[in-house]
Amino acid sequence: MKIGIVNDLPLAVEAMRRVLALRPEHRVLWVATGGAQAVELCVTQPPDLVLMDLVMPHFDGVEATRRIMARAPCAILVVTSSVGANAWRVYEAMGAGALDAVDTPTLVDGGSERTAQPLLTKIDQIGRLLTNPPAHGQRASAAPQRGLPPLVAIGASAGGPAALAAVLGKLPADFGAAIVIVQHVDQAFAHGMAQWLAGQTRLSVRTAAEGDRPRPGEALLAATNDHLVMTRSGTLDYVREPVETPYRPSVDVFFHSVVEYWGGSAVGVLLTGMGRDGAIGLKAMRVKGYPTIAQDEASSAVYGMPKAAAALQAARLILPLESIADELMAVIKR
């Protein structure tokens, strides 16, 4: 991949150069020492991937991400000195369109190999996302079950945190459906993201645990690097298979499990994100007869996943972000 580095610290840039040198398929296209320079370089020399620092002079990595996604959209990975110490900025950057985050590698004795793996793993993961991920076949659906609440199944990726906050923030505390969210996010950030989302809505928001049963008025967020799935008993579980998916957890895997095992009514929602994860699963939900919604291009930070859904005619409705919550409330009341 052609990679752009955005960081004003020479030691951090050198550490990333050494990590990338471990993989001959990657090359550094350019280095920017500030956000404004990064935006211009993305326009004039488009990279496959940007490694974006968060703390920089003039304007920070969050604003740089926002401007890049507006002018020259590309894959962005936040690489900063401490993801944990900058958690809220990380979520803001992901809301602006960044795909993931990882700590900056360091120049340790003997080179940077010891700290290289986390960054290389994230780059490999994004590389798989940029190619066409494999499709998942549709399975037989479950028999209807009485007593289950309506279910809203939501998938999101790049730009998802802000989109989720916008949707959940408009729903009332007594919303009559259960919500399960699969957001492309590393398990290290899932609990913090759930806490952040809880501060944006009147709903209860927490991470999903094995055995959880979706309940009205509560939003459950996938919390591990395994796939979140619905089980025949109407509870949630985490599974390793399929192993070949470019993102874990996978939206497609969850949507297909809803089609197969959820015995009540459901709504499928696919929000902003790169790639096409969730499009085939949303199509399966529509084929089963569930209402399905995809975010429109104008309001998407990254129009990849919803675009794929639109191309498959997987979405019954294609809506601006501001209208999705209203549509969900209308559907649940019917």
FIDREN-638119 format. One record per residue: x, y, z of N, C-alpha, C in turn; residue in one letter. Coordinates in steps of 0.1 Angstrom, whole numbers, plus 5000, padded with zeros to 4 digits. Example, Ala and Ser with C-alpha at 12.3 -4.5 7.8 and 13.67 -1.06 7.14 Angstrom:
2
513249435078512349555078513249675078a
512849785071513749895071512950005079s
***
This chain:
334
500849885000500050005000500950135000m
500450234994501050364994500550435007k
501450475016501050525029501550665032i
500650745036501050885041501150885056g
502150955061502350965076502151105079i
501351135090501051265095501451275109v
502651335112503151345125504251445125n
504251525136505251635137506451595145d
506551475150507651425158508651335150l
509851375147510751295139510951155144p
511051135157511251005162510050915159l
508850965160507650885157507650855142a
507950945134508050925120509050815116v
510250825122511250725120510750585125e
510150575136509650445141508650385131a
507750465126506750415116507450375103m
508450455099509150415087509850275089r
510350255100511050125103510050005103r
508850035109507849935109507449895095v
507150005087506649985073507749915064l
509049935068510149875060510149725062a
509449675072509449525075508549455064l
507749535057506849475047507049545034r
507649465025508049525012506849575003p
505649525007504449564999503949705003e
504549765014504149895018505349995015h
504950115011505950225010505350355015r
506250435020505850565025505850665013v
504650715010504450804999504850945002l
504450985014504851125019504751135034w
505351235039505251265054504751405055v
503751435063503251565066503451595081a
503851715084504151745098502951825104t
501951845097500751915102499451875094g
498351905100497051875094496851935081g
497152065079496852135067497752075055a
498952045058499851985048499251845044q
498751775054498251645051497051645042a
496151745044494951755036495451785021v
496351875019496851905006497451784999e
498251715006498951595001497951484997l
496951475005495851375001495251414988c
495051534986494451584973495451564961v
496651604963497651604952498351464950t
498551394961499151264960498351164968q
497251114963496351034971497050904976p
496950874989497550754994496450644995p
496850524997495950415001495550425015d
496450475024496250475038497050595044l
496350665054497050765061497250725076v
498450735081498650715095498650845102l
497650875110497251005114497551025129m
498451115133498551155147497351245151d
497151245164496051325169496451465174l
497651475180498051605186499151675177v
498751785171499651855162499351995162m
500352085158500052225158499052265147p
498552385149497552455139496152385141h
495952265135494752195138495052045140f
494251975148494651845153494251735143d
494551615146494251505138492751475135g
491951515145490451505143490051595131v
490451725132490051815122490751785108e
491951735109492551685096491851575090a
491351475098490551365093489251415087t
488651505094487351565089487551625075r
488651705073488851775061489351685050r
490051585053490551485043489251405038i
488451365047487251285042486251375034m
486351505036485551595028486151625014a
487451625013488051665001488651554993r
489251455000489951344993489851225001a
488651165002488451045011489450935009p
489950885020490850765019490850695033c
491450585034491550505047492450585056a
491950605069492750675079492850585091i
494150565096494350495108495050595118l
494350615129494950695140496150625146v
497350685146498450635153499050745162v
498850725175499150835184499850775196t
500450865204501350815215500750735225s
499450765228498750685238497250685234s
496750575229495350575225494450585238v
494850525248494050525261493950665266g
495050745266495050885272494350975263a
494150945250493451025240492150965236n
491450885245490350805240489250895234a
488951005240487751085235488151145221w
489451185219489851235206489851115196r
490150995200490050885191488650865186v
487650875195486250855192485850965182y
486351085185485951195176486551175162e
487751125161488451095148487650985141a
487250885148486450775142485150825137m
484550915145483350985141483451065128g
484751115126484951195114485351115102a
485650985105485950895093487150805095g
487950815106489050725108488550585110a
489250485106488850345107489150285120l
490250315126490750245138491850325144d
492450275155493450355162494450255168a
495750295170496750215176497850305181v
498550255192499650335197500750345188d
501550455188502650475180503750375184t
504450305174505550225178506750305183p
507550245190508750315196510050255190t
511050335191512450295187513150225199l
512850095201513550025212514849975208v
515649915218516949865215516749745204d
517549755194517549645184516449675173g
515949795173515049835163513649835168g
512649845159511249865163510449735161s
511049625159510349505156509349465168e
509849485180509149445191507749515192r
507749645188506549725189505849735175t
506349665166505749675152504449605150a
504249495157503149405153501749475155q
501449545166500149605166499849695154p
500849775150500549865138500449785125l
501249685124501149595112499849525111l
499349475122498149405123496949495118t
496949625123495949715119496049745104k
497249765099497349795085496949675077i
497249555081496749435073495249425073d
494649455085493249455086492549555077q
493149675076492549775067492749735053i
493949675050494249625036493149525031g
492749435040491749345036490449415034r
490149515042488949585041488849665027l
489949705022490049785010489849694998l
489949564999489649464989488249414991t
487749344982486349294983486249184993n
485649195004485549085014484548975008p
484748855013483848745009482448765013p
481548715005480148715008479748605017a
478648615024478148515033476848465028h
476648335027475448285022474248295031g
473048305026471848325034471448185039q
470948175051470548055057469048055060r
468647935064467147925067466848005079a
465648065079465248155090464548075101s
464548145113463948075125462448085124a
461848005131460348005133460048125142a
458848195140458448305148458348265163p
458748355172458648335186457848445192q
457048405202456248505209456948565220r
456648695223457248755235458548825232g
459048825220460248895217459949035213l
460849135218460649275214461049295200p
460649405194461249435181462749465182p
463449425172464949445173465349535162l
466249635166466949725156468349675155v
468749625144470149575142470849685134a
471949735139472649855133474149805130i
474549845118475949825115476649955111g
477849975115478550095111480050075111a
480750165104482250155104482750295105s
483550335095484250475096483150575096a
483250665106482250775108481050725117g
481150595121480050545128479750595142g
480750625150480450685164479550805163p
479950905155479051025154477750995148a
477650905138476350865133475450795143a
476050705151475350635161474850735172l
475650825175475250925185474051005180a
474051045167472951115162471651035162a
471750905158470550825158470050795172v
470950745181470550715195470050835202l
470750955199470351075207468951125205g
468351085194466951125191465951025196k
466350905201465350805205465050835220l
463750815224463350835238463750715247p
463750745260464250645270463250525269a
462050545266461050435265460950375251d
461950385243461950335230461550185230f
460550145222459950015224460649905217g
461949925212462649815206464049795213a
464549675212465949645216466849685204a
468049735208469049775198470349695200i
470849645189472149575189472949635178v
474149685182475049755173476349675170i
476749665158478049615154478749735147v
479749785155480549895150481949845148q
482649865137483949825135484849905144h
485249835155486149905165486849795173v
488149815176488849725183488249705197d
488449585202487849555216488449645226q
489649695224490249785234489449915236a
488649955226487950075226486450055228f
485949935228484549915228483849965241a
484449935253483749975265483750125266h
484850195262484850335263483850395253g
483750335241482750385232481350375237m
481050265244479750245249479450355260a
480450385268480250485278480050625271q
480750645261480650775254479250785247w
478750675241477450675235476350695246l
476550635257475650645268475450795272a
476450875270476351015274475651095263g
475351035251474751105240473251075239q
472750985247471350935245470650915259t
469350905258468550875270468450725272r
468850645262468750505263469950445272l
469750325277470850255283471750205273s
473050225274474050175264475150105271v
475449975267476549905273477049805263r
478149745266478649635257477949505259t
477849435248477049305248477949195254a
477349115263478049005269477348875264a
478148765264477548635260476348605269e
475248565263474048525270473048645272g
473448765268472548875269471348855260d
470248895266468948895258468549045255r
468449075242468149215239466849255245p
466849385251465649435258465249575253r
463949605253463549735248464249845256p
464549955250465150075256466650055259g
467249945255468649925257469449905244e
470549965243471449945231472649865236a
472949755229474049665232475049685221l
476349705224477449725214478349605214l
478649555202479649445201480949485208a
481549385216482549425225483849355223a
483949255214485249185213485649175198t
486749115195487249095182486648975175n
485848905182485048795176483748845171d
483048765164481748805158480548795168h
479848905169478548895177477448835169l
476748735174475748665167474448645176v
473348635169472148595176472048445176m
471548395187471448245188469948205187t
469748075186468448015184467548055196r
468148065208467348095220467048245222s
467448325212467248465213468248545222g
469348485225470348555232471548575223t
472548655228473648695220474848605224l
475748585214476948505217478048565208d
479348525211480448555203481048435197y
481448435184481948315178483148365169v
484048265167485248295159485048285144r
484148195140483948165126482848265121e
483048305108484048275099485348355101p
486548295099487748355102488248455091v
487748445079488348515068487748655066e
486848695075486248825073487248935076t
487249045068488349155069488149235082p
486949235087486649305100485949215110y
486449225122485849145133485549245144r
484349265149483149185144482649225131p
481949135124481349155111479949195112s
479549295104478149335104477349225096v
477949175085477249075077476948955086d
477948905093477748785102476548815111v
476548925117475448955127474048965120f
473949035109472749045102472248905098f
473148825093472648685088472148605100h
472848625112472348555124470948595128s
470648725126469348775129468348705120v
468648705107467748635097467548495101v
468548425105468548285108467748255121e
468048335132467548285145466548385152y
466548505148465648595155464148565151w
463348545161461948495159460948615159g
461448735162460448845163460648935151g
460049055152460149155141461549225143s
462049285132463349345132463449455122a
464349545124464749645114466249645112v
466649645100468149655097468549795093g
469649845099470149975096471649965093v
472050025081473450025078473850175076l
474850215085475350345085476650365078l
477150485078478450515072479550415074t
480450395064481550305066482150265053g
483450235054484250195042484050045039m
484150015026483949875022482549835020g
482149715022480749665019480249575030r
480949565041480449485052478949525056d
478049435057476749455060475749465049g
476249495037475349505025474649375022a
475349265022474749145018473849095030i
474249115042473349085053472049165053g
472249295050471049375049470049335038l
470649285027469849235016469049105021k
469749025029469048905034467948945044a
468149055052467049095060465849145052m
466149215041465049275033464349155026r
465049055021464448945015463448875025v
463848865037463048805047461748885050k
461749015047460649095049460749205059g
461949205065462249315075462449445068y
461949555074462249695069463849715070p
464349775060465849795060466049945056t
467150005062467450145060468950155058i
469350235048470750275046470950425047a
472050465052472250615053472650665039q
472250785036472450845023473850895021d
474250925009475650965006475951095012e
475051195011475351325016475651335031a
475051255039475251255053476251155058s
476851075049477750965053479251025053s
479950995064481351035064482150955054a
481750835052482350745042481250665035v
480950695022479850625016480350495009y
480550395017481050265012480050155015g
479850125027478850025031477450055027m
476950175030475550215025475450215010p
476550255003476550254988476350104983k
477150014989477049874985475649824988a
475049864999473649825002472649874991a
472850004987472050064977472149994964a
473449954960473649884948472949754947a
472849684959472249554960470749564961l
470249684962468849714965468449644979q
469449654988469249595001468449685010a
468449815008467749905016466349945011a
465349925019464049965014463950125014r
464650185023464750335024466250375025l
466550475018467850545019467650685024i
468050705036467650825043468850905048l
468751045049469751125056469851085071p
470951105077471151065090470151115100l
469751245098468851315107467451255106e
467151175096465751115095465650975100s
466750905103466750765106466050735119i
466350815129465650795142464150805141a
463750905134462250935132461650815125d
462350755115461750645108461750515117e
462750505125462750385135461550395144l
461350515150460250535159458850505152m
458750545139457550525132457350375129a
458450305125458350165123457950085135v
458550115146458250045159456850065163i
456250175160454850205165453850135156k
454250085144453250025135452849895140r
***
